[in-house]
Amino acid sequence: VVEAIKDLVQDCNFDCNDDGIQLQAMDNSHVALVSMKLSTGAFSPFRCDRNIALGINLNSLMKVLRAAGNDDILTLKAEDQPDSLNLVFESPGQDRMSEYDIKLMDIDQEHLGIPETEYAATISLPSAEFQRICRDLSALSESVSIEASKDGVKFSCSGDIGNGSVTLRPHTNVEDESKSTSIALTEPVNLTFSLKYLVNFCKASSLSGSVQLCLSNEVPLLVEFKMGAGYLRFYLAPKIGD
Amino acid sequence: MSSQRSISSFFAPV
């Protein structure tokens, strides 16, 4: 998760409570919003005696996380009024244990309320497919139009060297549901977004085999990667024609 | 040309 969001947001409050750990942060230019939840089910055990916000610089956290082995068991601990976050990595055979503390920071961040939205279009597709579309179209243009209709969803762009588009139609993969593409539509939508941000969101592709895109005209796009016990959501403000 | 909207123009602080 940290790897997926560290290029978008830098200083974040990890809000800990009985439900687990949540994070909400805007990127510096206030175009995108990251919303992450890891429920208690992601941890074993999980204990939180008092609601607490752990202000962490993600670059610092990455430096420490890179010291962990892929299969290590990670324990995160913070005291009641902490100055630091304690991280312990234990190898699966328990023959190696490493321990780090990183300094916490006071982050004065405004929390935005995200209204419950009935989206006009909800599209599920393989995350690798979405990553490829964003990467391919970003070679041509800064922006992509996403047009969802009953016939399918069309990603199109135009730039200095020409234009391009990719159209996806609903498709069911009976062996692996994450490789299916589905489109639920209540009304057609057509919105334009910055590809730079979408390419950035796709760094989360390794977290989930499929990604959900939720669109309504004139509101931010929701790009959601579901995780076993939580989610990573990105909201992106649309571009509006003059 | 199109202009980029800000996310905070859609979601209000709580």
Interface residues (C-beta under 8 A of the other chain):
Chain A: M26 H30 V31 A32 L33 E110 H111 L112 G113 I114 P115 S143 T192 S194 V219 P220 Y235 L236 A237 P238 K239 I240 G241 D242
Chain B: M1 S2 S3 Q4 R5 S6 I7 S8 S9 F10 F11 A12 P13 V14
